[in-house]
Amino acid sequence: MSAPIQWCHEGSEMPEAKQQIAALPLRWGADDKVEVLMVTSRDTGRWIVPKGWTMKGVKPWAAAAIEAMEEAGVKGHIAREVFGTYTYRKKLDDGQSLPCVVRVYPMIVEKEKSDWKERKERTRKWFSLRKAAKLVNEPGLSEMLTELSVKPKKAPVAGPMLRRAES
């Protein structure tokens, strides 16, 4: 598991970082390259991975799978181990922003539904890992996608899942 991220800031005005979970929906594309399913955020329309708040009484990887279903309409095999973490600032309705740490769980997509909860609020699209890394605004997520693109079958947590899914 990744080392905890330390927030560096001056003074004590910054709120404590909130915990979120995310699914990293993956598949083998037609050209034998790994692809990631991205969705648009509801507020700005930027490309993101399905993510949300932790859920009381629900294991974090199970919560990530729920987010993947609600936001992207996909089901599959999700890892119980964290692939990586990244940070970002969530913009709140009142204009403030909240620091968030997102734990990312890789998922091998087995089924894409044509009808899902947030289908009218988001767009979903498959991208190569390199293209997705260029599209996202979060540097930590971009780095994670770039590293996965180099040797996907050897990546921690995601690699074994991708090797199994390839056959």
PAZAPA-4460 file (N, C-alpha, C; in steps of 0.05 Angstrom, whole numbers, plus 32768, in hexadecimal, padded with zeros to 4 digits):
% residues 167
    n_x    n_y    n_z   ca_x   ca_y   ca_z    c_x    c_y    c_z   seq   type   mol
   8011   7FE9   8000   8000   8000   8000   8012   8019   8000     1      M     A
   8009   802D   7FF3   8019   8046   7FF1   801C   8053   800C     2      S     A
   8032   8062   800F   8037   8071   8027   8022   8087   802A     3      A     A
   801B   808E   8042   8007   80A4   8045   8012   80BE   8039     4      P     A
   8000   80CD   802E   8008   80E7   8022   8007   80FC   8037     5      I     A
   801C   810B   8039   801D   8121   804C   8016   813B   803F     6      Q     A
   8003   8149   804B   7FFC   8164   8040   800E   8178   804C     7      W     A
   801A   8189   803C   802B   819E   8045   801C   81B9   8042     8      C     A
   8019   81C7   8057   800B   81E1   8055   8014   81F3   806C     9      H     A
   800F   820C   8068   8016   8220   807D   7FFD   8225   808D    10      E     A
   8001   8229   80A7   7FEA   822F   80B9   7FD8   8217   80BD    11      G     A
   7FC2   821B   80C9   7FB0   8205   80CF   7F95   8209   80C2    12      S     A
   7F94   8219   80AD   7F7A   821E   80A0   7F71   8208   808C    13      E     A
   7F84   81F9   8082   7F7D   81E4   806F   7F6F   81CD   807E    14      M     A
   7F57   81C5   8074   7F4A   81AF   8081   7F59   8195   807C    15      P     A
   7F54   8181   808D   7F60   8167   808B   7F57   815A   8070    16      E     A
   7F69   814C   8063   7F63   813F   804A   7F4D   812A   804E    17      A     A
   7F3A   812A   803C   7F24   8116   803D   7F2C   80FE   802C    18      K     A
   7F22   80E7   8034   7F29   80CE   8026   7F14   80C8   8010    19      Q     A
   7F1D   80C1   7FF9   7F0C   80B8   7FE3   7F17   809E   7FD8    20      Q     A
   7F06   8090   7FC9   7F0E   8077   7FBC   7F08   807B   7F9E    21      I     A
   7F17   806C   7F8D   7F12   806D   7F71   7F17   8052   7F65    22      A     A
   7F08   804C   7F4F   7F0D   8034   7F3F   7F1E   803D   7F27    23      A     A
   7F30   802C   7F1E   7F3F   8030   7F06   7F37   801A   7EF2    24      L     A
   7F21   8020   7EE3   7F16   800B   7ED1   7F29   8006   7EB9    25      P     A
   7F32   7FED   7EB6   7F46   7FE6   7EA2   7F3C   7FD0   7E90    26      L     A
   7F47   7FCF   7E78   7F42   7FB8   7E65   7F58   7FB7   7E51    27      R     A
   7F5A   7FA1   7E43   7F6D   7F9E   7E2D   7F5E   7FA8   7E14    28      W     A
   7F6A   7FBC   7E06   7F5E   7FC7   7DEE   7F64   7FB5   7DD6    29      G     A
   7F59   7FBD   7DBF   7F5B   7FAE   7DA6   7F79   7FAB   7D9D    30      A     A
   7F89   7FBE   7DA4   7FA5   7FBE   7D9B   7FB8   7FB2   7DB1    31      D     A
   7FAD   7FA2   7DC3   7FBC   7F96   7DD8   7FC9   7FAA   7DEB    32      D     A
   7FBD   7FC1   7DED   7FC6   7FD6   7E00   7FB1   7FD8   7E16    33      K     A
   7FBA   7FDF   7E2E   7FA7   7FE2   7E44   7F98   7FFD   7E40    34      V     A
   7F7E   7FFD   7E45   7F6E   8015   7E44   7F61   801A   7E5F    35      E     A
   7F5B   8033   7E64   7F4E   803B   7E7D   7F34   8049   7E76    36      V     A
   7F1F   8043   7E85   7F05   8050   7E81   7F04   8069   7E92    37      L     A
   7F00   8080   7E85   7EFE   8099   7E93   7EE1   80A3   7E91    38      M     A
   7ED9   80B4   7EA4   7EBF   80C1   7EA3   7EC3   80DF   7EA7    39      V     A
   7EB0   80EE   7E9E   7EB2   810B   7EA3   7EA6   8112   7EBE    40      T     A
   7EB2   8126   7ECB   7EA7   812F   7EE4   7E8D   813E   7EDF    41      S     A
   7E7B   813E   7EF2   7E61   814B   7EEE   7E63   8169   7EED    42      R     A
   7E76   8175   7EFC   7E78   8192   7EFE   7E87   819F   7EE7    43      D     A
   7EA0   8196   7EE1   7EB0   81A3   7ECD   7EB3   8194   7EB3    44      T     A
   7EAA   817A   7EB3   7EAD   816A   7E9B   7EC9   8160   7E95    45      G     A
   7EDB   8163   7EA9   7EF6   8159   7EA5   7EF6   813B   7EA7    46      R     A
   7F0B   812E   7E9C   7F0D   8111   7E9D   7F19   8108   7EB8    47      W     A
   7F0B   80F4   7EC4   7F13   80EA   7EDE   7F0E   80CB   7EDE    48      I     A
   7F17   80BE   7EF3   7F0F   80A2   7EF7   7EF7   80A3   7F0A    49      V     A
   7EE6   808E   7F0A   7ED0   808D   7F1C   7ED9   808D   7F39    50      P     A
   7ED0   80A0   7F48   7ED9   80A2   7F64   7EC2   80AE   7F75    51      K     A
   7EC6   80AB   7F90   7EB3   80B6   7FA2   7EBD   80B3   7FBF    52      G     A
   7EAB   80B9   7FD1   7EB2   80B8   7FEE   7EB1   809B   7FF7    53      W     A
   7EC0   8096   800C   7EBF   807C   8019   7EA3   8078   8023    54      T     A
   7E9B   805F   8027   7E7F   8059   8030   7E80   8049   804A    55      M     A
   7E71   8053   805D   7E70   8045   8077   7E66   8029   8074    56      K     A
   7E76   8016   8080   7E6E   7FFA   807F   7E74   7FEC   8064    57      G     A
   7E81   7FFA   8052   7E88   7FEE   8038   7EA7   7FEF   8035    58      V     A
   7EB2   7FD8   802E   7ECF   7FD7   8029   7ED7   7FEB   8014    59      K     A
   7EEE   7FF8   8015   7EF5   800D   8002   7EF5   8003   7FE5    60      P     A
   7EFF   7FEB   7FDF   7EFF   7FE1   7FC4   7EE3   7FDC   7FBA    61      W     A
   7ED1   7FD4   7FCC   7EB5   7FCF   7FC4   7EA8   7FEA   7FBF    62      A     A
   7EAE   7FFF   7FCE   7EA4   8019   7FC9   7EAD   8024   7FAE    63      A     A
   7EC7   801E   7FA7   7ED1   8026   7F8D   7EC2   8018   7F76    64      A     A
   7EBB   7FFF   7F7A   7EAC   7FF0   7F66   7E90   7FFC   7F63    65      A     A
   7E84   8004   7F79   7E6A   8011   7F78   7E6C   802B   7F68    66      I     A
   7E81   803B   7F6C   7E84   8054   7F5D   7E88   804E   7F40    67      E     A
   7E97   8039   7F39   7E9B   8032   7F1D   7E80   802C   7F0F    68      A     A
   7E6E   801E   7F1E   7E54   8017   7F13   7E42   8030   7F10    69      M     A
   7E42   8041   7F25   7E31   8058   7F25   7E3A   806D   7F11    70      E     A
   7E54   8072   7F0F   7E5E   8088   7EFE   7E64   807F   7EE2    71      E     A
   7E6D   8066   7EDE   7E76   805D   7EC3   7E66   8045   7EB9    72      A     A
   7E55   8039   7EC9   7E45   8023   7EBF   7E55   800A   7EBA    73      G     A
   7E6A   8005   7EC9   7E7B   7FED   7EC5   7E7D   7FDC   7EDE    74      V     A
   7E7F   7FC2   7ED8   7E83   7FAE   7EED   7E9B   7F9E   7EE6    75      K     A
   7EA8   7F92   7EFA   7EBF   7F82   7EF4   7ECC   7F79   7F0E    76      G     A
   7EE5   7F6F   7F0B   7EF5   7F65   7F21   7F06   7F7C   7F2C    77      H     A
   7F02   7F84   7F45   7F11   7F9A   7F51   7F25   7F8F   7F65    78      I     A
   7F3C   7F9B   7F66   7F51   7F93   7F79   7F49   7F9C   7F95    79      A     A
   7F53   7F8D   7FA8   7F4E   7F95   7FC4   7F66   7FA5   7FCF    80      R     A
   7F7A   7FA7   7FBF   7F92   7FB7   7FC6   7F92   7FD1   7FB7    81      E     A
   7F9D   7FE5   7FC3   7FA0   8000   7FB7   7FB6   7FFF   7FA2    82      V     A
   7FB0   8009   7F8A   7FC5   800B   7F75   7FD6   8023   7F7A    83      F     A
   7FCA   8039   7F83   7FD8   8052   7F89   7FC5   8066   7F95    84      G     A
   7FD0   807D   7F9C   7FC0   8093   7FA6   7FC7   80AC   7F98    85      T     A
   7FB5   80BF   7F97   7FBA   80DA   7F8C   7FAA   80EE   7F9C    86      Y     A
   7FB2   8107   7F9A   7FA4   811C   7FA9   7F98   8130   7F95    87      T     A
   7F83   813D   7F9D   7F78   8153   7F8E   7F67   8164   7FA0    88      Y     A
   7F5E   817B   7F96   7F4D   818C   7FA6   7F31   818C   7F9A    89      R     A
   7F1D   8182   7FAA   7F02   8180   7FA1   7EF4   819B   7FA5    90      K     A
   7EE9   81A6   7F8F   7EDB   81BF   7F90   7EBF   81BA   7F9C    91      K     A
   7EB8   81C9   7FB1   7E9E   81C6   7FBD   7E8A   81DA   7FB1    92      L     A
   7E71   81D5   7FB6   7E5C   81E7   7FAB   7E5F   8204   7FB5    93      D     A
   7E6A   8207   7FCD   7E6C   8223   7FD7   7E86   8231   7FCE    94      D     A
   7E94   8224   7FBB   7EAC   8231   7FB0   7EC6   8229   7FBE    95      G     A
   7EC4   821E   7FD5   7EDC   8215   7FE3   7EE7   81FB   7FD7    96      Q     A
   7EFF   81F4   7FDE   7F0A   81DA   7FD5   7F14   81CA   7FEC    97      S     A
   7F12   81B0   7FE9   7F18   819E   7FFF   7F2F   818B   7FF5    98      L     A
   7F44   8189   8005   7F59   8176   7FFD   7F50   8159   8000    99      P     A
   7F55   8149   7FEB   7F4C   812D   7FEC   7F64   811B   7FE4   100      C     A
   7F65   8104   7FF2   7F77   80EF   7FEB   7F66   80D8   7FE0   101      V     A
   7F6D   80CF   7FC7   7F5D   80BB   7FB9   7F6E   80A1   7FB8   102      V     A
   7F62   808B   7FC2   7F6F   8071   7FC0   7F63   8063   7FA7   103      R     A
   7F74   805A   7F95   7F6B   804F   7F7C   7F6E   8031   7F7B   104      V     A
   7F58   8024   7F73   7F56   8007   7F72   7F52   7FFF   7F54   105      Y     A
   7F65   7FEF   7F49   7F61   7FE7   7F2D   7F4A   7FD3   7F2A   106      P     A
   7F3D   7FD5   7F13   7F26   7FC4   7F0D   7F28   7FBA   7EF1   107      M     A
   7F26   7FA0   7EED   7F24   7F95   7ED2   7F07   7F95   7ECA   108      I     A
   7EFF   7FA4   7EB6   7EE3   7FA7   7EAE   7EDB   7F8D   7E9F   109      V     A
   7EC5   7F82   7EA9   7EB9   7F6A   7E9D   7E9F   7F70   7E8F   110      E     A
   7E91   7F86   7E97   7E77   7F8C   7E8B   7E73   7FAA   7E8B   111      K     A
   7E6A   7FB4   7E73   7E62   7FD0   7E70   7E44   7FD1   7E6C   112      E     A
   7E37   7FDF   7E7E   7E1A   7FE1   7E7C   7E12   7FF9   7E6A   113      K     A
   7DFC   7FF6   7E5C   7DF3   800C   7E4B   7DE1   801F   7E5B   114      S     A
   7DD8   8016   7E72   7DC7   8027   7E83   7DD2   8026   7EA0   115      D     A
   7DDA   803D   7EAA   7DE4   803F   7EC5   7DDC   8059   7ED2   116      W     A
   7DE1   805B   7EEC   7DD6   8071   7EFC   7DDD   808D   7EF2   117      K     A
   7DF6   8093   7EEC   7DFE   80AE   7EE4   7E03   80B1   7EC6   118      E     A
   7DF7   80A0   7EB5   7DFC   80A1   7E99   7DF4   80BC   7E8C   119      R     A
   7DE0   80CA   7E97   7DD8   80E3   7E8C   7DE8   80FB   7E96   120      K     A
   7DFA   80F6   7EAA   7E0A   810B   7EB6   7E27   810A   7EAE   121      E     A
   7E30   80F4   7EA2   7E4C   80F0   7E9C   7E50   80E3   7E81   122      R     A
   7E67   80E7   7E76   7E6F   80D9   7E5D   7E85   80C5   7E66   123      T     A
   7E84   80AD   7E5B   7E9A   809A   7E60   7EA8   8094   7E46   124      R     A
   7EC2   808F   7E48   7ED1   8089   7E30   7EEB   807A   7E37   125      K     A
   7EF2   8067   7E26   7F0B   8058   7E2A   7F22   8067   7E1D   126      W     A
   7F38   8069   7E2B   7F50   8076   7E21   7F69   8064   7E26   127      F     A
   7F7D   8068   7E16   7F97   805B   7E1C   7FA0   8068   7E36   128      S     A
   7FB1   805A   7E44   7FBC   8064   7E5E   7FCB   807E   7E5A   129      L     A
   7FDB   8080   7E45   7FEA   8099   7E3F   7FD8   80B0   7E39   130      R     A
   7FC3   80AC   7E29   7FB1   80C1   7E22   7FA2   80CA   7E3C   131      K     A
   7F99   80B7   7E4C   7F8B   80BE   7E65   7F9D   80CE   7E77   132      A     A
   7FB6   80C6   7E79   7FC9   80D5   7E8A   7FCC   80F2   7E82   133      A     A
   7FC9   80F8   7E68   7FCA   8113   7E5E   7FB1   8123   7E63   134      K     A
   7F9A   8114   7E64   7F80   8121   7E67   7F79   8129   7E84   135      L     A
   7F83   811A   7E97   7F7A   8120   7EB3   7F89   8138   7EBE   136      V     A
   7F7C   8146   7ED1   7F87   815E   7EDD   7F98   8158   7EF6   137      N     A
   7F94   8141   7F01   7FA2   813A   7F1A   7FBE   812E   7F14   138      E     A
   7FD4   813B   7F1B   7FEE   8131   7F15   7FF4   8115   7F20   139      P     A
   7FEA   810F   7F37   7FEF   80F5   7F43   7FE1   80DF   7F33   140      G     A
   7FC9   80E4   7F2A   7FBA   80D0   7F19   7FC8   80CE   7EFE   141      L     A
   7FD1   80E4   7EF3   7FDF   80E3   7ED9   7FF8   80D2   7EDB   142      S     A
   8007   80D6   7EF1   801F   80C6   7EF5   8019   80A8   7EF8   143      E     A
   8004   80A2   7F06   7FFB   8086   7F0A   7FF5   8079   7EEF   144      M     A
   7FE6   8087   7EDE   7FDF   807D   7EC4   7FF7   807A   7EB2   145      L     A
   8009   808D   7EB3   8022   808C   7EA3   8033   8074   7EAC   146      T     A
   8037   8070   7EC6   8047   8059   7ECF   803A   803F   7EC7   147      E     A
   8020   803D   7EC8   8012   8024   7EC1   8015   801F   7EA3   148      L     A
   8017   8034   7E93   801A   8030   7E76   8035   8024   7E6E   149      S     A
   8049   8028   7E7E   8064   801F   7E77   8066   8000   7E75   150      V     A
   805F   7FF3   7E8B   8060   7FD5   7E8C   8047   7FCC   7E9C   151      K     A
   8030   7FCD   7E8F   8017   7FC8   7E9E   8016   7FAC   7EAC   152      P     A
   8022   7F98   7E9F   8020   7F7D   7EAA   8032   7F7A   7EC3   153      K     A
   8045   7F8D   7EC7   8058   7F8B   7EDD   8050   7F9F   7EF4   154      K     A
   803B   7FAE   7EF0   8033   7FC2   7F04   8029   7FB4   7F1D   155      A     A
   802F   7FBF   7F34   8024   7FB4   7F4D   8006   7FB4   7F4D   156      P     A
   7FF9   7FA1   7F58   7FDC   7F9E   7F5B   7FCF   7F9B   7F3F   157      V     A
   7FD1   7FAE   7F2E   7FC4   7FAD   7F14   7FD0   7F98   7F01   158      A     A
   7FEA   7F95   7F02   7FF7   7F82   7EF0   7FEC   7F66   7EF0   159      G     A
   7FEB   7F59   7F08   7FE0   7F3E   7F09   7FC3   7F3D   7EFE   160      P     A
   7FB3   7F51   7F03   7F98   7F51   7EF9   7F98   7F53   7EDB   161      M     A
   7FA9   7F64   7ED0   7FAB   7F67   7EB3   7FB5   7F4D   7EA5   162      L     A
   7FC8   7F40   7EB2   7FD2   7F27   7EA6   7FBC   7F12   7EA6   163      R     A
   7FAC   7F10   7EBB   7F96   7EFD   7EBB   7F81   7F04   7EA6   164      R     A
   7F7B   7F1E   7EA3   7F66   7F27   7E91   7F6E   7F24   7E74   165      A     A
   7F88   7F22   7E6F   7F93   7F20   7E53   7F8C   7F05   7E47   166      E     A
   7F8B   7EF0   7E57   7F86   7ED6   7E4B   7F69   7ED0   7E46   167      S     A
***
